[in-house]
Amino acid sequence: MSRYPKIRGLPVFRLQAAVIMYVRFVTPLIDSDTRVETGIFQSYFRLLELDCPQWVIDQIDDHWEWFGEHLAIPPRRTLYFGRRSSLHGVCWFKGEANEAIRRTRHMACLFEEGGLPVRFITWRGPVQAIWSDDHQIVTAPDARMPRGFH
């Protein structure tokens, strides 16, 4: 018998070791569900609204293509606890996801060029994992986690 609570047969949380470094690229936009800074991937469509130069969009699209081929889209970013309660997750790269981090760092420079500031933040504290794979993790938001802007 598992010590983790289950929803539809899946564990709700797993406490991850604090020795792992997690990396996130954030914008000053606040996500209405998590109430934390929006990550770079979720901010892409906002960048398009800023009259961004086409060459910037073209280079970002090249990175999007790579991510589409090499990085899974998290199937679980929200946990639902009945009708009124849900927990929306925040996506982080694991520190050893070197190529994904390198490409996202380049995308961050392109976002800045397009008019949307991006900050690089790291976290080594424990997290409550909603979902993870070899390169990324979706965690429950935590007030102790760093912020880039606010």
C-alpha positions, 0 to 999 in steps of 0.5 A: 500500500502506497503512503501517497494519497491517490486520485484515480489511482495516480499518486498526488504528490511525491516529495523530491529531494532537495539536492536537485536544482530546478530551473525556470524562465519567467516573465513579469506576467502573473498566471491567474491560476497559480498566482506566480510569474508566467513561464516563458512557454506560456508567455509566447502568445503574449509576445506575439501581441507586442508587435515583435519583429518577424525575425525574432518570431522565426528564431523562436519558432525554430526552438519551438520545433526542437522542443516539440520533437525532444520534450514532452508536454506535461500531461498533468499540470492540474490536480482536481479535488472535487468540484471546487478545489484544484491545484495548478502546477508550475513547470521547471526544468531539472538542472541536468536538462542542459540542452533544453536549458541552453535553448530556453536561455537563447529563447529568453534573449529573443523574448527580450529583443521582442519586448518581453523581459525574462528572468532565470531563476533556480530552486534547490528546495523540496518540491511537491511533484505533480508530474515529472520526466527526465528533463522537467517537473511540474510542481505545486506552487510554494511561497518559498520559491524564488521569483524573478520580478515580484 
